[in-house]
Amino acid sequence: MTETILVLNAGSSSIKFQLFAVVARDGLERRMRGQVEGIGTRPRLMAKGIKGETLVDETWPAREVSHVPIALEKLIAFLRERMGGKLPTAIGHRVVHGGPDYSEPTLVSEAIIARLERFAPLAPDAADRLETMLRDNRLSARGLQRVRRVALTLADLADESPPLRSAHLDTAVSLRTEPMATALRLAG
């Protein structure tokens, strides 16, 4: 089966998504796009294929899809069914936590990372966990930042405020090392 990449943009009341197939020479071809909107009020999953055809248009009572993590479960179930039981090879998430200083696309440097860290504070147990991962060479500096971004997204999806806890970091690390098993566990 063709490798696929799912790109998400989760907000407080919607999840926008696109699914791409990896094609020749590492190119990407969009296979579908859609959104879950009205989360907590009038939840609706809509998706269109590459020719604009409707793939799904489903609604639920507000109590059935009351939060973003539940909407994500609905989306994963739809994708799994649509993809013959498979899940995407990789998942990317647009994260916008740059505050007033970074409102435009920005090339990330060590100085920018240091400034951005104030937007994703770590609980003491999480800071200790990251230090251990770095010391034991389980994460590079680049990997560390990726894990923090994913952990922040997981906390946000669970409606949990910073500081990030070690549980968020553990899940983020497992997504790097065992992406399919972790995605299946999270999807239920």
C-alpha positions, 0 to 999 in steps of 0.5 A: 500500500502507498505510504500516506501522511496525515496533516492536522490543524486542530483548534478548539472547536474543529480539526482540519485535515488533509491526507497525502500519498507519497508518490515518485521522487518523494512527491506528495499527492493529496488524496482527501481533505476535510474537517470535523467542525462544530465540536461540542455544539453541532459536530460534523465530519466532512471530507472530499476526495481528489476530484471534489467528490464527497467521501463523508458528511456525517453529524453527531449529537453535541454530547457524542463529540464534546471535545477535540480528542473525541473528534480525533477518534471519530476522524481516525475511525473514518480514516482507518475504514477508508484506508482498509484498516491502515493508518497513515505512515506519518502524522504532522500537526500545524502548531502555532504557539509563537506568541506576539513575536512570531506571527509569520513563518520563521526559520527556527534557530537555537535563540528562537527555541530558547524564546519559545520555550517560555510558551511551553513550560515543563513540570519538574518531572517532565524537565527531569525526564527530558534531561535523562533522555538527552543524557542517555542519547535517546533524543537529539536537540532537534528530537527534543524540540519535536517531542516537546511540540507533540507533547504540547499538542497532546496536552492541548488536545486533552484540554490540559494547560501547561506545564507539560507533564512527563505523561505527555512526553512519554506519549510523544516519545512513543509516537516517535519510536512506535508510531502505529502502536501508539496511534492505535492505543490512542484511538482505542 
